[in-house]
Amino acid sequence: MKTISLKIDDAIYGETENIVKSIKKPRNRYINDALEYYNKMQSRLILQKKLHFESKLVSESSMEVLKEFEQIDTLHESI
């Protein structure tokens, strides 16, 4: 486990202290849980942005493939 020193806004610290007292959880555990949750959320946002970017890269060719499939469907319907 790593030890870090950080500065926390007074309002955030006060709110955190009130919460950890009411849920009877050690401050260290609470902050670790909060960081773990925030990291997961940020990882999902990063993945979402990456997928959106890559989707834009292939959108034109995807539309071409879709048109080809539609032509195949139309051809089969006429038979």
N, C-alpha and C positions, 0 to 999 in steps of 0.2 A: 504494500500500500504506500502511496506517495503522500507526503505532507506538503500543503501549499498554504501560502498566506494571501489573503485577498481583502479588498476593501468592499464593504457592502453599504449601500445607502441606508441611512438611519431608519427610514420608513420600512424598507424591506426587512431589515434586521428585526425591528420591533414586531412586525407582522409574523415573521418566522418564529420568533420567541413565543408569541401567544399561541401559535398553532402547535408547536412541538410540546408545549405544556399541556394543552388541551387533549392532544392525542397520545400523550405520554410516550413520545418517541425521542430518542437521543438526537440532538441537533445534527451531529455528524451523519447519522443514518438518513435523516430527513433530507439533508443537502445532497448526499450521494444518490438517493432515490430520485430527487428532483433533477439532478444532472443526467442521470441515466434516461429518464423520461424525455428530457429536452433533447438529448443526443439522438434518441430514436426518432423523435419528431423531425429534427433537422435532416437526418439521413433520408427519411421519406420524402421531404421536400426536395432534396438534392436529386433523388431518383426520379421524382415527378418531373422536374425541370429537364433532366437528361432524356427521359422518355418523350417528353413534348418536343424537344429539339430533334431527336432522331425520327420522330413521327413526321415532322415537317420535311425532313430530308427525303423520305420515301413516299410522301403523299402523292406526288405527280405520277410516279410509276405505279402506285397502287390504283390510282384512278384509271390508268391505261389497262391494267389487268382486269379491273371491274368491268370496263367497257367490253373487253374481249369475252368475258363470261356472259355478259348480257347478250352479245351477238350469238354466242353458242346456244343460249336458252331460246332465243328467238328462232334460230335455225331448227332446233328440235321441236318447237311448238308447231312449226309449219309442216313438219313431216307427218 
